[in-house]
């Protein structure tokens, strides 16, 4: 049988329930908001939905790195950290945003040249 979104392979996956909740909420948000937005609205909505479901969510968590004794502060940014266990890196679909902008611009050009 095929996998469904929201399913995580392996019964021994340590954060399976959290991961399933994240994927399920992300799918619901994408269905409701559709394609073409920048990443931030999706992240804000996902954080809100997960908090409503009882999860602890931190947004834009910065991490330092160390290289041979040099500490580089704020070298990496996590989009979301859920329950201090799972990192979520949000990605918006850029092609959809470009298509929407192009189609909108084209229709305005066609109408104004009439």
C-alpha positions in Angstrom: 0.0 0.0 0.0 1.3 3.5 -0.8 2.3 6.1 1.7 0.0 9.1 2.4 1.2 12.6 3.3 1.5 12.9 7.0 2.7 9.3 7.4 6.2 8.8 8.7 8.0 5.5 8.0 9.2 3.4 10.9 7.4 2.6 14.1 10.5 3.6 16.1 10.7 7.1 14.7 11.2 9.2 17.9 9.1 12.2 16.8 6.5 10.5 14.7 3.5 12.1 16.3 4.9 15.6 16.1 6.0 15.1 12.5 2.6 13.8 11.5 0.9 16.8 13.2 3.3 19.2 11.3 2.7 17.6 7.9 -1.1 17.4 8.5 -1.4 21.1 9.5 0.9 22.2 6.6 -1.4 20.4 4.1 -4.5 22.0 5.6 -2.9 25.4 5.4 -1.8 25.0 1.9 -5.3 23.8 0.9 -6.8 26.9 2.5 -4.4 29.5 1.4 -3.4 28.0 -2.0 -0.2 28.5 -3.9 1.7 31.7 -4.6 2.2 33.4 -1.3 5.6 34.1 0.2 6.9 31.8 2.9 6.0 34.0 5.9 2.2 33.6 5.8 2.5 29.8 5.7 5.0 29.9 8.6 2.8 32.2 10.7 -0.3 30.0 10.1 1.6 26.8 10.8 3.0 28.1 14.1 -0.5 29.2 15.1 -2.1 25.9 14.2 0.5 23.9 16.0 0.1 26.0 19.1 -3.6 25.6 19.0 -3.0 21.8 18.9 -0.9 22.1 22.1 2.6 22.2 20.7 5.4 24.6 21.8 6.5 26.5 18.7 9.4 28.9 18.3 9.8 31.0 15.1 13.1 32.2 13.6 15.5 30.5 16.1 19.1 31.6 15.4 22.0 29.2 16.0 25.6 29.9 16.4 28.4 27.8 14.8 31.9 27.2 15.9 34.9 26.9 13.5 38.3 26.3 15.0 37.6 28.3 18.1 35.8 31.1 16.2 32.1 31.4 17.2 30.0 32.8 14.4 26.8 34.1 16.0 23.4 33.8 14.3 25.0 31.7 11.5 21.8 29.7 10.9 18.1 30.4 11.3 15.5 27.8 11.9 12.1 28.7 10.5 10.3 26.8 13.2 11.3 24.7 16.1 8.4 22.5 17.4 8.5 21.1 20.9 12.2 21.8 21.0 12.6 18.6 19.0 11.6 19.1 15.3 13.0 21.7 12.9 10.7 22.9 10.2 12.2 24.6 7.2 9.4 26.3 5.1 9.6 26.6 1.4 7.1 28.5 -0.8 6.6 27.4 -4.4 8.2 30.3 -6.3 7.0 29.1 -9.7 3.4 29.6 -8.7 4.1 33.1 -7.4 5.8 34.0 -10.7 3.0 32.5 -12.8 0.4 34.5 -10.8 2.4 37.8 -11.2 3.0 37.2 -14.9 -0.6 36.4 -15.7 -1.8 39.4 -13.7 0.6 41.7 -15.5 -0.3 40.3 -18.9 -4.0 40.8 -18.3 -3.4 44.4 -17.2 -1.3 45.0 -20.3 -3.9 43.5 -22.6 -6.8 45.6 -21.0 -4.9 48.9 -21.2 -3.8 48.5 -24.8 -7.3 47.9 -26.0 
